[in-house]
Amino acid sequence: MNNKLYDKLIFNYSQPQRKGYKLRKQCFETTIDKIPANLLRSKAPELPSVDEPTAVRHYTNLSTNNFGVDTGFYPLGSCTMKYNPKINEEIAADEVLKGLHPAQPSTTVQGALEAYFTLQQMLSEIGGMAEFTLNPYAGAHGELTGLMVIHAYHDAHGQTQRTKVIVPDSAHGTNPASAAVCGYQIVEVKSMTDGTVDVEDLKTKLDDTVAAIMMTNPNTVGMFEKNIPEIAELVHSVGALMYYDGANLNPMLGIARPGDMGFDVMHINLHKTFSTPHGGGGPGSGPVGVRKGLEDFLPNPRVVKNADNTFSVATDSSDALGQISAWLGNFAVELRALAYILTLGAEGVATVGPLATLNANYIKASLDDLYKLPISGYCKHEFVFDGLADKSTEVTTLNVAKRLLDFGFHAPTIYFPLLFHESLMIEPTETETKETLDYFIEVMRQIAAEARETPEVVKNAPHTTPVVHPDDTKAALEPRTTWRQINEQY
Ligand SMILES: *Cc1c(COP(=O)(O)O)cnc(C)c1O
């Protein structure tokens, strides 16, 4: 491909007057000659030749086959599927910002670095931490990064005998997985009947071979770990560190801070709490924060503010883990998070949790006569039913979840957490109206009635989706991903 072709393809249909144009063209011109000839196309790609209406219909149909928060209510517990303000999308799609190249000299990207640095500082304030890295790509990646920081910290203190990480039995699967990938042995700590960590059981597992405990607060059953100060004291007394899984930070935003609860290291799922569209595996962002004393171990590269108020990218921190992502993380997700925080402001941020908590408790109290509630008491932003209350119907949580699809809802999270056999985990998020919640409640009540009166209707659901009864195992092993295949039934 020559320069002329590139010009024609990219810039004739773009806005050459925008600032990024010249720089990107220069970048292209200086790199195109360095690409080995065998990697360059020799002839034009063979694209199907179709008329415009067919192409438009194809993509429009595809777009309507996808369910998202813009399509309907999405109460997927633990995932925090909240509304994604469109202003965030506009900012992330800005012609100049999305055209930046990681290898550009930092003098040409001062605005972007300032945005990045500002978000680091805001997250530190929100988390009660000393410093944040925005490099990890997701929550699970943040967990691994945070555990690597903990590992490096213990190593630096000669504490190489710390080979264990404690994980509650209610934890998300990524917690033990991340600890295992980091080389740790996993020790499980039990939950009590109220869903919180059993402090007596924890005491029996703490000694100087423990590197850390990973906790989610509020935890995965939506309950606030009220014994957290005592737990932090016990964990610190044996020299271990407290890791905070921030997937459930949503209800605490601007109200309570993990740093103040005694956590040493934390991650935040920007794509959950800070309103980036997610699902289907990404893109996400899992910034990691640390308290004072652990900053030096955070990975390279880092964005730093210089004495003259300019910003630069530092890659020379000697205690740093090294590089855990391609560069500075998913910048477009970070921009959305910054836009979201700035839009809400400090006061607005603090209204998120109370509204999410109100919504969750409203649904819970409206359904707990028909669905089995294994843990009573107020929940935070999410809660778990253990299937239908009436166990004589043989209608399972899977059936209920599939029946919800017929009414235009995304299914809640099912069979997680593993504490109950028929877990049905509902998280309504703060951005839903009372009308939406009322309709969901009405449908859930109708499904409970159907389970008694016409159970086959629920067991054979869904009835209205493009694919009706896939063989779940076959669908996972032989996914059909093209539009032609989707219309064939499994
Ligand atoms: C979502 C989630 C994770 C994992 O985060 P990803 O961004 O999906 O990698 C970890 N813990 C909890 C409690 C979660 O809900």
The ligand as a Gaussian input file, in Angstrom:
#p B3LYP/6-31G(d) Opt

LIG

0 1
 C      -16.486000      -9.184000      37.492000
 C      -15.817000      -9.635000      38.708000
 C      -14.455000      -9.963000      38.704000
 C      -13.626000     -10.055000      37.448000
 O      -13.555000      -8.866000      36.731000
 P      -13.363000      -8.860000      35.152000
 O      -13.268000      -7.401000      34.843000
 O      -14.551000      -9.536000      34.552000
 O      -12.087000      -9.589000      34.851000
 C      -13.868000     -10.270000      39.918000
 N      -14.588000     -10.307000      41.068000
 C      -15.901000     -10.014000      41.091000
 C      -16.636000     -10.050000      42.410000
 C      -16.576000      -9.690000      39.912000
 O      -17.877000      -9.423000      39.943000

